[in-house]
């Protein structure tokens, strides 16, 4: 049998060998669909976690009293920066007061007041802020003494605000509640009329 070769014949190289995990002793094959799906699920979960963290960062922190105190501090700082948009964000769409102002009228007058002042130095002494939360925690009031230091002589104005916790939307989807001013008294001496 001279025509017969004694060599063993090798089969074709399998394409599955290229999918074997590098360094894998067991030679486990990775299914690209499963790996792709797993990566997709991980990315989707990370994106959802990021959105929830962003929503939580927008929500007010602390007790109702702490939230109101933060709102007053932010409003004071915004007034000194002459940032009417931040102040107007705290005013309810249902705002009314004894002067007859509605939400739009008081926002217009705040913008005008801040625009007409070159500088503004306001102080709300923390020890003179009195916050009361109504039953159920959806309404409240705050009384404080506002001191304007930017004029020729410092002026003091006793301010009384009525507040309500109003529904808001974060990123147009996620519901929440924030304190808004529904009425204010005592600001007439500032010239916001």
GROMACS elastic network, one bead per residue, 0.5 to 0.9 nm:
[ bonds ]
;  ai    aj funct       b0    kb
    1     4     6  0.59128   500
    2     5     6  0.79463   500
    5     8     6  0.81651   500
   10    13     6  0.86473   500
   11    14     6  0.85675   500
   13    16     6  0.86939   500
   13    17     6  0.79015   500
   14    17     6  0.57707   500
   14    18     6  0.80786   500
   15    18     6  0.57572   500
   15    19     6  0.75682   500
   16    19     6  0.53736   500
   16    20     6  0.68636   500
   16    29     6  0.75036   500
   17    20     6  0.54224   500
   17    27     6  0.85862   500
   17    29     6  0.82807   500
   18    21     6  0.83070   500
   18    29     6  0.89470   500
   19    22     6  0.85769   500
   19    28     6  0.84230   500
   19    29     6  0.56799   500
   19    30     6  0.61557   500
   19    31     6  0.81406   500
   19    32     6  0.89775   500
   20    23     6  0.86993   500
   20    24     6  0.72783   500
   20    27     6  0.55101   500
   20    28     6  0.57767   500
   20    30     6  0.67320   500
   21    24     6  0.52184   500
   21    25     6  0.86393   500
   21    26     6  0.88770   500
   21    27     6  0.64557   500
   21    28     6  0.62101   500
   21    29     6  0.64450   500
   21    30     6  0.69585   500
   22    25     6  0.86333   500
   22    27     6  0.83912   500
   23    26     6  0.89812   500
   23    27     6  0.83752   500
   24    27     6  0.52821   500
   24    28     6  0.67961   500
   25    28     6  0.80957   500
   30    33     6  0.87537   500
   30    34     6  0.77842   500
   30    35     6  0.71279   500
   31    34     6  0.54294   500
   31    35     6  0.62791   500
   31    36     6  0.86025   500
   32    35     6  0.51016   500
   32    36     6  0.59014   500
   32    37     6  0.84271   500
   33    36     6  0.50909   500
   33    37     6  0.60030   500
   33    38     6  0.84591   500
   34    37     6  0.51102   500
   34    38     6  0.60457   500
   34    39     6  0.85711   500
   35    38     6  0.50750   500
   35    39     6  0.61436   500
   35    40     6  0.85355   500
   36    39     6  0.51631   500
   36    40     6  0.61120   500
   36    41     6  0.86591   500
   37    41     6  0.61532   500
   37    42     6  0.86100   500
   38    41     6  0.51565   500
   38    42     6  0.62244   500
   38    43     6  0.86417   500
   39    42     6  0.51139   500
   39    43     6  0.61558   500
   39    44     6  0.85681   500
   40    43     6  0.51334   500
   40    44     6  0.60650   500
   40    45     6  0.85510   500
   41    44     6  0.50651   500
   41    45     6  0.60913   500
   41    46     6  0.85573   500
   42    45     6  0.51467   500
   42    46     6  0.61487   500
   42    47     6  0.86244   500
   43    46     6  0.50678   500
   43    47     6  0.61366   500
   43    48     6  0.86147   500
   44    47     6  0.51021   500
   44    48     6  0.61678   500
   44    49     6  0.85743   500
   45    48     6  0.50992   500
   45    49     6  0.60967   500
   45    50     6  0.85586   500
   46    49     6  0.50824   500
   46    50     6  0.61410   500
   46    51     6  0.87105   500
   47    50     6  0.50225   500
   47    51     6  0.62438   500
   47    52     6  0.86829   500
   48    51     6  0.51490   500
   48    52     6  0.62323   500
   48    53     6  0.86186   500
   49    52     6  0.51807   500
   49    53     6  0.61997   500
   49    54     6  0.86673   500
   50    53     6  0.50960   500
   50    54     6  0.61956   500
   50    55     6  0.86816   500
   51    54     6  0.50092   500
   51    55     6  0.61880   500
   51    56     6  0.86149   500
   52    55     6  0.50472   500
   52    56     6  0.61411   500
   52    57     6  0.85518   500
   53    56     6  0.50767   500
   53    57     6  0.61490   500
   53    58     6  0.88146   500
   54    57     6  0.50516   500
   54    58     6  0.65519   500
   55    58     6  0.52086   500
   55    59     6  0.65824   500
   55   170     6  0.62809   500
   55   171     6  0.75315   500
   55   174     6  0.73942   500
   56    59     6  0.52114   500
   56    60     6  0.82997   500
   57    60     6  0.79352   500
   57    61     6  0.86924   500
   58    61     6  0.89394   500
   58   170     6  0.72252   500
   59   170     6  0.81971   500
   59   176     6  0.71190   500
   59   177     6  0.79796   500
   59   178     6  0.79277   500
   60    63     6  0.89259   500
   60    67     6  0.63696   500
   60   177     6  0.83031   500
   60   178     6  0.69660   500
   61    64     6  0.86544   500
   61    66     6  0.77795   500
   61    67     6  0.65026   500
   62    65     6  0.79121   500
   62    66     6  0.55785   500
   62    67     6  0.60866   500
   63    66     6  0.50985   500
   63    67     6  0.61344   500
   63    68     6  0.86578   500
   64    67     6  0.50345   500
   64    68     6  0.62398   500
   64    69     6  0.86322   500
   64   133     6  0.76214   500
   64   137     6  0.77493   500
   64   179     6  0.84230   500
   65    68     6  0.51486   500
   65    69     6  0.61596   500
   65    70     6  0.85605   500
   65   131     6  0.65260   500
   65   132     6  0.79322   500
   65   133     6  0.76524   500
   66    69     6  0.50283   500
   66    70     6  0.60636   500
   66    71     6  0.85183   500
   67    70     6  0.50672   500
   67    71     6  0.61431   500
   67    72     6  0.87448   500
   67   178     6  0.84908   500
   67   179     6  0.76822   500
   68    72     6  0.62791   500
   68    73     6  0.86672   500
   68   131     6  0.78469   500
   68   142     6  0.83013   500
   68   179     6  0.70046   500
   69    72     6  0.51470   500
   69    73     6  0.62501   500
   69    74     6  0.85841   500
   69   126     6  0.85203   500
   69   129     6  0.83240   500
   69   131     6  0.83920   500
   70    73     6  0.50701   500
   70    74     6  0.60161   500
   70    75     6  0.84222   500
   71    74     6  0.51199   500
   71    75     6  0.60197   500
   71    76     6  0.85660   500
   71    90     6  0.77208   500
   71   179     6  0.81131   500
   72    76     6  0.60712   500
   72    77     6  0.86093   500
   72   124     6  0.80926   500
   73    76     6  0.50997   500
   73    77     6  0.62204   500
   73    78     6  0.85242   500
   73   124     6  0.79819   500
   74    77     6  0.51835   500
   74    78     6  0.60375   500
   74    79     6  0.85912   500
   74    86     6  0.80954   500
   74    87     6  0.81609   500
   75    79     6  0.60990   500
   75    80     6  0.86725   500
   75    83     6  0.88921   500
   75    86     6  0.70226   500
   75    87     6  0.54594   500
   75    90     6  0.81334   500
   76    79     6  0.51938   500
   76    80     6  0.64126   500
   76    81     6  0.87573   500
   76    87     6  0.85300   500
   76   121     6  0.89061   500
   76   122     6  0.65860   500
   76   123     6  0.71609   500
   76   124     6  0.73953   500
   77    80     6  0.52083   500
   77    81     6  0.63006   500
   77    82     6  0.85162   500
   77    83     6  0.85275   500
   77   122     6  0.83896   500
   78    82     6  0.59388   500
   78    84     6  0.70114   500
   78    85     6  0.84712   500
   78    86     6  0.62527   500
   78    87     6  0.64936   500
   79    83     6  0.58313   500
   79    84     6  0.68885   500
   79    86     6  0.85479   500
   79    87     6  0.72058   500
   79   114     6  0.71943   500
   79   120     6  0.70851   500
   79   121     6  0.81956   500
   79   122     6  0.76228   500
   80    83     6  0.75962   500
   80   114     6  0.87682   500
   80   119     6  0.71771   500
   80   120     6  0.51389   500
   80   121     6  0.57832   500
   80   122     6  0.67155   500
   81    84     6  0.86475   500
   81   114     6  0.89983   500
   81   119     6  0.83287   500
   81   120     6  0.78466   500
   82   111     6  0.85031   500
   82   114     6  0.53886   500
   82   115     6  0.71823   500
   82   117     6  0.82116   500
   82   118     6  0.87339   500
   82   119     6  0.79739   500
   82   120     6  0.75045   500
   83    86     6  0.58886   500
   83    87     6  0.69204   500
   83   111     6  0.83681   500
   83   114     6  0.76862   500
   84    87     6  0.51218   500
   84    88     6  0.59805   500
   84    89     6  0.85304   500
   84   107     6  0.80342   500
   84   110     6  0.65937   500
   84   111     6  0.54132   500
   84   112     6  0.89369   500
   84   114     6  0.68907   500
   84   115     6  0.86239   500
   85    88     6  0.51286   500
   85    89     6  0.61676   500
   85   107     6  0.88027   500
   85   111     6  0.80934   500
   86    89     6  0.52020   500
   86    90     6  0.71379   500
   87    90     6  0.56119   500
   87    91     6  0.73001   500
   87   107     6  0.84489   500
   87   110     6  0.81959   500
   88    91     6  0.52730   500
   88    92     6  0.85064   500
   88   103     6  0.88457   500
   88   106     6  0.85825   500
   88   107     6  0.57854   500
   88   110     6  0.78072   500
   88   111     6  0.85162   500
   89    92     6  0.78962   500
   89   180     6  0.81084   500
   90   178     6  0.87494   500
   90   179     6  0.73104   500
   90   181     6  0.60835   500
   91    94     6  0.83442   500
   91    95     6  0.67777   500
   91   103     6  0.68468   500
   91   106     6  0.86555   500
   91   107     6  0.78380   500
   91   179     6  0.89171   500
   91   180     6  0.53124   500
   91   182     6  0.66049   500
   91   183     6  0.85366   500
   92    95     6  0.52218   500
   92   103     6  0.66488   500
   92   163     6  0.85798   500
   92   164     6  0.81850   500
   92   166     6  0.80021   500
   92   179     6  0.86508   500
   92   180     6  0.51356   500
   92   181     6  0.54901   500
   92   182     6  0.53609   500
   92   183     6  0.85096   500
   93   102     6  0.80982   500
   93   103     6  0.54697   500
   93   104     6  0.79871   500
   93   180     6  0.88171   500
   93   182     6  0.78551   500
   94   102     6  0.74147   500
   94   103     6  0.65104   500
   94   181     6  0.88313   500
   94   182     6  0.61188   500
   94   183     6  0.86883   500
   95   101     6  0.77148   500
   95   102     6  0.53453   500
   95   104     6  0.85887   500
   95   106     6  0.84391   500
   95   180     6  0.89518   500
   95   181     6  0.69079   500
   95   183     6  0.55301   500
   95   184     6  0.85435   500
   96    99     6  0.83287   500
   96   100     6  0.65092   500
   96   101     6  0.55858   500
   96   103     6  0.67087   500
   96   106     6  0.87802   500
   96   182     6  0.64259   500
   96   183     6  0.53991   500
   96   184     6  0.79704   500
   97   100     6  0.54695   500
   97   101     6  0.56834   500
   97   102     6  0.71312   500
   97   182     6  0.80948   500
   97   183     6  0.51408   500
   97   184     6  0.60441   500
   97   185     6  0.69510   500
   98   101     6  0.74712   500
   98   183     6  0.83921   500
   98   184     6  0.82818   500
   98   185     6  0.72895   500
   99   185     6  0.85264   500
   99   188     6  0.86336   500
   99   193     6  0.82372   500
  100   105     6  0.88572   500
  101   104     6  0.78045   500
  101   105     6  0.53974   500
  101   106     6  0.57398   500
  101   193     6  0.88259   500
  102   105     6  0.52557   500
  102   106     6  0.61578   500
  102   107     6  0.85044   500
  103   106     6  0.54754   500
  103   107     6  0.61523   500
  103   108     6  0.86059   500
  103   182     6  0.84843   500
  104   107     6  0.51941   500
  104   108     6  0.60973   500
  104   109     6  0.86437   500
  105   108     6  0.51252   500
  105   109     6  0.62177   500
  105   110     6  0.86449   500
  106   109     6  0.50345   500
  106   110     6  0.60759   500
  106   111     6  0.85982   500
  106   192     6  0.80677   500
  106   193     6  0.83189   500
  107   110     6  0.50935   500
  107   111     6  0.62248   500
  107   112     6  0.85889   500
  108   111     6  0.52226   500
  108   112     6  0.61916   500
  108   113     6  0.86037   500
  109   113     6  0.59370   500
  109   114     6  0.85380   500
  109   192     6  0.57881   500
  109   193     6  0.66811   500
  110   113     6  0.50585   500
  110   114     6  0.61581   500
  110   115     6  0.84126   500
  110   192     6  0.66383   500
  111   114     6  0.53553   500
  111   115     6  0.59998   500
  111   116     6  0.86265   500
  112   115     6  0.50516   500
  112   116     6  0.61517   500
  112   117     6  0.88690   500
  112   192     6  0.82605   500
  113   116     6  0.53443   500
  113   117     6  0.66526   500
  113   190     6  0.86869   500
  113   191     6  0.74951   500
  113   192     6  0.62186   500
  114   117     6  0.54159   500
  114   118     6  0.81179   500
  114   119     6  0.86411   500
  114   120     6  0.80362   500
  115   118     6  0.75862   500
  117   120     6  0.65405   500
  119   150     6  0.68857   500
  120   148     6  0.76068   500
  120   149     6  0.75967   500
  120   150     6  0.54504   500
  120   151     6  0.84413   500
  121   147     6  0.83437   500
  121   148     6  0.59284   500
  121   149     6  0.51945   500
  121   151     6  0.86006   500
  122   146     6  0.69264   500
  122   147     6  0.56052   500
  122   149     6  0.59580   500
  122   150     6  0.74369   500
  123   126     6  0.89984   500
  123   145     6  0.84351   500
  123   146     6  0.59923   500
  123   147     6  0.50253   500
  123   148     6  0.65299   500
  123   149     6  0.75299   500
  124   127     6  0.87190   500
  124   128     6  0.76542   500
  124   129     6  0.77376   500
  124   144     6  0.70350   500
  124   145     6  0.61688   500
  124   146     6  0.50694   500
  124   147     6  0.63255   500
  125   128     6  0.55371   500
  125   129     6  0.70322   500
  125   144     6  0.78254   500
  125   145     6  0.69907   500
  125   146     6  0.75768   500
  125   147     6  0.80846   500
  126   129     6  0.55146   500
  126   130     6  0.89412   500
  126   144     6  0.83783   500
  127   130     6  0.82721   500
  127   144     6  0.88861   500
  128   143     6  0.79256   500
  128   144     6  0.55172   500
  128   145     6  0.62966   500
  129   142     6  0.68721   500
  129   143     6  0.58154   500
  129   145     6  0.72350   500
  130   141     6  0.81706   500
  130   142     6  0.54478   500
  130   143     6  0.51747   500
  130   144     6  0.63432   500
  131   140     6  0.73098   500
  131   141     6  0.58946   500
  131   143     6  0.66766   500
  131   144     6  0.87373   500
  132   139     6  0.87036   500
  132   140     6  0.54151   500
  132   141     6  0.52978   500
  132   142     6  0.62675   500
  132   143     6  0.87950   500
  133   136     6  0.82855   500
  133   137     6  0.58352   500
  133   138     6  0.76476   500
  133   139     6  0.60745   500
  133   141     6  0.65619   500
  133   142     6  0.86844   500
  133   163     6  0.88994   500
  134   137     6  0.54978   500
  134   138     6  0.67034   500
  134   139     6  0.51173   500
  134   140     6  0.50564   500
  134   141     6  0.79421   500
  135   138     6  0.73952   500
  135   139     6  0.75621   500
  135   140     6  0.86731   500
  136   139     6  0.76920   500
  137   140     6  0.74107   500
  137   164     6  0.87829   500
  137   165     6  0.79415   500
  138   163     6  0.84167   500
  138   164     6  0.57023   500
  138   165     6  0.50305   500
  138   166     6  0.79748   500
  138   179     6  0.85820   500
  139   162     6  0.76574   500
  139   163     6  0.55881   500
  139   165     6  0.61709   500
  139   179     6  0.84692   500
  140   161     6  0.84847   500
  140   162     6  0.60366   500
  140   164     6  0.62567   500
  140   165     6  0.84313   500
  140   179     6  0.89402   500
  141   160     6  0.72480   500
  141   161     6  0.55350   500
  141   163     6  0.55310   500
  141   164     6  0.84973   500
  141   181     6  0.89540   500
  142   159     6  0.81967   500
  142   160     6  0.58922   500
  142   161     6  0.52717   500
  142   162     6  0.66416   500
  142   163     6  0.77651   500
  143   158     6  0.72644   500
  143   159     6  0.57326   500
  143   161     6  0.63953   500
  143   162     6  0.89197   500
  144   157     6  0.84227   500
  144   158     6  0.59423   500
  144   159     6  0.54699   500
  144   160     6  0.66931   500
  144   161     6  0.87007   500
  145   156     6  0.64702   500
  145   157     6  0.56510   500
  145   159     6  0.60093   500
  145   160     6  0.88282   500
  146   155     6  0.82152   500
  146   156     6  0.55890   500
  146   157     6  0.50804   500
  146   158     6  0.62044   500
  146   159     6  0.66842   500
  146   187     6  0.88746   500
  147   154     6  0.67411   500
  147   155     6  0.56618   500
  147   157     6  0.63996   500
  147   158     6  0.87885   500
  148   151     6  0.70141   500
  148   153     6  0.85851   500
  148   154     6  0.55901   500
  148   155     6  0.52095   500
  148   156     6  0.63397   500
  148   157     6  0.81103   500
  148   190     6  0.84095   500
  149   152     6  0.80564   500
  149   153     6  0.69451   500
  149   155     6  0.66850   500
  149   156     6  0.87798   500
  150   153     6  0.76914   500
  150   154     6  0.69569   500
  150   155     6  0.88317   500
  151   154     6  0.61795   500
  151   155     6  0.77125   500
  155   190     6  0.88858   500
  156   189     6  0.89583   500
  157   186     6  0.64198   500
  157   187     6  0.67932   500
  157   188     6  0.87443   500
  157   189     6  0.70044   500
  157   190     6  0.78992   500
  158   185     6  0.83105   500
  158   186     6  0.57381   500
  158   187     6  0.77635   500
  159   184     6  0.70947   500
  159   185     6  0.57764   500
  159   187     6  0.62342   500
  160   183     6  0.82076   500
  160   184     6  0.56629   500
  160   185     6  0.51581   500
  160   186     6  0.64581   500
  160   187     6  0.86225   500
  161   181     6  0.64782   500
  161   182     6  0.74903   500
  161   183     6  0.56953   500
  161   185     6  0.65170   500
  161   186     6  0.89345   500
  162   180     6  0.85130   500
  162   181     6  0.58674   500
  162   182     6  0.55381   500
  162   183     6  0.50475   500
  162   184     6  0.63864   500
  162   185     6  0.88380   500
  163   179     6  0.63534   500
  163   180     6  0.55091   500
  163   182     6  0.53444   500
  163   183     6  0.71393   500
  164   178     6  0.81220   500
  164   179     6  0.55532   500
  164   180     6  0.55298   500
  164   181     6  0.66224   500
  164   182     6  0.65512   500
  165   177     6  0.58873   500
  165   178     6  0.52469   500
  165   180     6  0.62427   500
  165   181     6  0.89736   500
  166   176     6  0.82968   500
  166   177     6  0.52756   500
  166   178     6  0.55461   500
  166   179     6  0.62225   500
  166   180     6  0.66694   500
  167   175     6  0.69640   500
  167   176     6  0.57007   500
  167   178     6  0.66393   500
  167   179     6  0.89725   500
  168   172     6  0.87206   500
  168   174     6  0.83393   500
  168   175     6  0.59084   500
  168   176     6  0.51810   500
  168   177     6  0.54514   500
  168   178     6  0.67821   500
  169   172     6  0.51603   500
  169   173     6  0.59466   500
  169   174     6  0.53549   500
  169   176     6  0.59825   500
  169   177     6  0.81685   500
  170   173     6  0.60238   500
  170   175     6  0.63207   500
  170   176     6  0.71720   500
  171   174     6  0.64855   500
  172   175     6  0.82416   500
  181   184     6  0.72434   500
  184   187     6  0.73169   500
  185   188     6  0.76072   500
  186   189     6  0.70321   500
  186   190     6  0.86681   500
  187   190     6  0.56138   500
  187   191     6  0.76288   500
  187   192     6  0.68420   500
  187   193     6  0.87359   500
  188   191     6  0.56603   500
  188   192     6  0.57658   500
  188   193     6  0.63143   500
  189   192     6  0.74587   500
  189   193     6  0.87891   500
  190   193     6  0.83753   500
